[in-house]
Amino acid sequence: MRYPLRKERPFLFSPAAMVSLQLDIGGDVSARQLRSAIKTALRANELMCTHIVLTESGEAYFEPIDIPCCPISTTAADWPQLIAESEQRPFDLYEGELARFYITEGEPLR
């Protein structure tokens, strides 16, 4: 089944259409536990279990996929470096890469 993609942004497929968030997770949480929680949340989100299909006529649709295709990386890089590098790579919307997650360890943000 396909769901029409209606968008308010004219540049949906632009690599510049990106929102970055940095979260501070408190408590004793390992990268493995956090990765597992992210995967569970992605599978529970209907939109994250889709990819974008573009027809020959230029119409775009969301189409369901079995497993979300959002990479989860563990890295020692700092936040500004992660964002700068990530902004250089367009999301692979056709494969379902609708988000990227980076797990870093360090001092609390607060």
N, C-alpha and C positions, 0 to 999 in steps of 0.2 A: 504494500500500500504506500502511496506517496501523499505527502501533505504539501500544498502550495507554500512557497516561501514568499511571504509578503514582508517587505522591509521598508523602514522609514529612512534608512541611510542609503544614499545612491552609490556609495563606495564600499559595499559589503565585502567584496573580494580583495580589497586593498590591504596590504600588510600593515598599513598605518592604523587600521581600525582595531585597536588593541587597548585593553584596559588592564593595568597591572595592580595587584594588591599584595601587600606584605602583611602576614599575620604572625602574631607572637603567640605560640602555643605554650601555656604554662604547665607545670607538673612534670612528672617523670614519664615521658612518652618517647619511645624509641622510633627511629626512622622506619623500621619494619611495621610497627603498629600504626604509624601515621599513614604510610603507604597503603596498608590494608583498609584503613578508614576511608581514604580518598577513593579507592577502587569501589568500595561498597556504596559510597554516596553517588559516584558516577553511574553505577549500574541501576540505582534507584531513580535517577533523573531521566525522564523520557527524552528530553532534548539531547542530552549527552550520549544517548544510544541511537544517534542518527548520523548520517553524513549527507552532504549536499550533492544533488544530481542536477546537472545542467543539460537540458535537452538541446537538440540541434537548432530549435527555433529560439533558443535563448531563455526559455522559462526555467526557473530554479525550483527545486523541490527538496524537502527533507525526506529521507528514506531511512527506515529503521535498519540498524545493524545489530549483530548479536553481542558484540563486546565493544565498549567505548574505546576509542583510539586516542586517548589523551596521555601523552608521556608524563611520567613521574620520575624525576631525576634527583639523586642525592648528590650534593656538590659542596665544595668548600668556598666557592666564589662568593664575593660580596654582592649585595642587592643591586647597586648601580651597574656593575659588570654584567650580571645576569640579564638585566633588562636591556642593556645596550646590545648584547649578543642576540637575545631573543627577537628584538625588533628587526634584526637583519634577515631573519628567516620567516617567510610567509607561512601561515598556517596551511596545512594540507586539508582543506575543507572537504575535498572529494573523498578522502579516506576517513574522515570523521574527527580530525584533530581540531576540536573546538576550544580546547584549553590546554595549557601547559602548567605543570606543577613542579616546583623546585623545593626540596627539603634541605635546609641548612641548619647547622647547629651554631650557637653563639650566645652572646649576652642578650638578655631581654631588651626589647625596644623601649620599655618604660623606664 
